[in-house]
Amino acid sequence: MRNNATDQLHTSDDIITVKSLSKVYDSSFKALQGIDLTIKRGEIFALLGPNGAGKTTLINIICGIVNPTSGTITAGGHDVIRDYRAARSAIGLVPQELTSDAFEKVLDTVKFSRGLFGKSPNPAHLEKVLKDLSLWSKRDSKIFALSGGMKRRVMIAKALSHEPTILFLDEPTAGVDVELRRDMWNMVRELRDSGVTIILTTHYIEEAEEMADRIGVINKGQIILVEEKAALMKKLGKKQLILTLKTPMKSVPIELTGHDLALEHEGAELVYTFDAKADQSGIAGLLKQLSELHIEFKDLQTKQSSLEDIFVGLVDENSRGKAE
């Protein structure tokens, strides 16, 4: 599959630029291979990929936690190697693992994080961050006494304490209940609206579908696609026409083999998959043939393929290509 990331133009709107990035560990394991990627200022960018695809390694290199084997990275206009301090100051990172001192108070740990970046005290900023995250009432609570969702919010508050312009969220809603997850989605949108660029990795496909402006897919250490979410859905999305039959069938009649059909639910549903962007869907012809064959149905509905369907298809296609 074509790597659209390499086609992007590097402009002043790009807040992160990654060129020819590779990471090979001492064991000879190639975690990242020739990554080219740009992140636009003020967007929410979702990075999707299966476990072990290289998502966290890529984030850790951009954030200066892991050294690359080769390649260059700039963040906020600063080279992350040569100008580490300035680059890191532009970045907030919410890691996947909860790492705060359990016996520290919420406000104290957020103050400490701000101080680590050499920032002067700014009680008003910290108060706003904690209020925005519904943590102000918990400011004097010790972290061990908080719920898992609140602990996750504390990690976000720490990452925002030094007023970064770039925020990395590595699996931000892992272990968070559905209601709190949606609250955090709203919070992330508000951060984006305030000018913060958001990069998130997630296992929840609906999270990317709900929030992202653009989506990147990484597999086996390589970026296999970067695309605007809406364009990706339009370009790769399939639609299905689901016909609930009056009489279940054991097999698809040979007269219908020219259509992409499948029987589901013990032959009670006939599912026709077609190209959502095609000028002619073929539905009219199919329905005409069904009538001629005296195949009756009692209900019909259409279903648009989800981002999860697209993601799984992309990864499978990429994996098959590597194996051939």
Beta strands, then each sheet from edge to edge (+ up, - down):
strand 1: 14-24
strand 2: 30-40
strand 3: 44-48
strand 4: 70-75
strand 5: 78-79
strand 6: 91-94
strand 7: 166-170
strand 8: 197-201
strand 9: 214-219
strand 10: 222-228
strand 11: 238-245
strand 12: 261-264
strand 13: 269-275
strand 14: 297-304
sheet 1: 2+ 1- 4+ 5-
sheet 2: 6+ 7+ 8+ 3+ 9+ 10-
sheet 3: 12+ 13- 11+ 14-
end
